[in-house]
């Protein structure tokens, strides 16, 4: 009878990789870490909103802001335009920015109204409403533009813009159509 003798190997045995059952506190900790990493990734992937050039006082080539910027919202839009406000509200109106600009060379003053309509469709609907009669379509100003005697209208993304001569009595020099078109072209660059 031979007995096999097992020699002890010089190679150490490998540790066992069996997982021990994790406690619920450990599972919660890892879930919290993964949720935190996911939230941080989402947060970092979001971009900050662009600054609003109207609130910063736009720097334009040939025009200078001639008055304060007034901002209207849904609650006080009727203070600016009593009978006309109802036309804007159903199309996603958010804010209205109103100010006056003076042409540097001629000192003519014009009013600039910028309506934030939340979406391009709302801005386009308002432009269609005002451009139904007379006037003519203008190429190369925003997404769509229209002009008639003494007024320029255009849409750029979700903004609807009106430019017209300042009706106040201190406006001694009326702007030409070319000056209002120049202001429109400069404003498009801000959006």
C-alpha positions, 0 to 999 in steps of 0.5 A, spaced: 500 500 500 502 506 497 500 512 501 500 519 497 503 524 501 502 531 498 507 536 498 506 543 500 506 548 494 511 554 495 505 558 491 501 561 496 494 560 496 489 565 493 484 569 497 477 567 496 473 572 492 466 571 495 462 577 496 460 578 503 452 580 503 452 587 504 449 591 509 443 596 507 447 602 510 452 600 505 448 599 499 444 606 501 451 609 501 453 607 494 446 609 491 447 616 494 454 616 491 452 614 484 446 619 485 450 624 487 455 623 481 449 623 476 446 629 479 453 633 478 454 630 471 447 633 469 448 640 473 455 640 469 452 639 462 447 644 463 449 651 460 448 657 463 443 662 460 446 667 455 446 674 458 440 679 456 444 684 452 438 689 453 439 689 460 446 690 459 445 696 455 447 694 448 453 698 444 451 699 437 455 702 432 451 708 430 445 709 435 445 711 443 440 709 448 436 715 449 432 713 455 431 708 461 429 701 459 422 699 461 420 692 462 413 689 462 411 682 464 404 679 463 401 683 469 403 690 467 403 689 460 396 693 460 399 699 463 403 700 457 398 698 451 391 698 454 387 695 448 392 691 444 395 687 450 390 681 449 393 680 442 400 678 445 398 674 451 395 668 447 401 667 443 406 666 449 408 673 451 413 673 457 416 680 457 416 687 453 423 691 453 421 698 451 427 704 450 428 709 445 435 710 441 438 716 438 441 716 431 448 719 433 449 723 427 442 726 426 439 726 433 433 722 430 429 718 436 426 712 435 422 707 440 424 700 440 420 695 443 422 688 444 417 682 445 419 676 448 414 671 446 417 664 449 417 661 442 419 663 435 411 661 433 408 666 437 413 671 435 411 669 428 404 669 429 404 677 432 408 679 426 403 676 421 398 679 425 401 686 424 403 685 417 397 683 413 395 690 410 400 694 406 407 695 407 412 690 404 417 684 406 424 686 408 430 681 406 436 680 410 433 682 417 432 677 422 428 671 421 422 675 417 421 682 417 416 687 414 416 695 414 410 700 412 410 708 413 414 709 419 414 702 422 419 696 422 417 690 424 421 683 425 422 677 428 428 673 430 428 667 434 422 668 439 423 675 439 418 680 436 421 687 435 417 694 433 421 700 431 418 707 430 419 714 431 418 717 438 412 720 438 414 724 444 414 732 443 421 732 445 423 728 439 424 734 434 427 730 428 424 724 425 428 718 423 428 716 416 426 709 414 433 707 413 435 709 420 430 705 423 432 699 418 439 700 420 437 700 428 433 693 426 440 690 423 444 692 429 439 689 434 438 682 430 446 682 431 444 682 439 440 676 439 
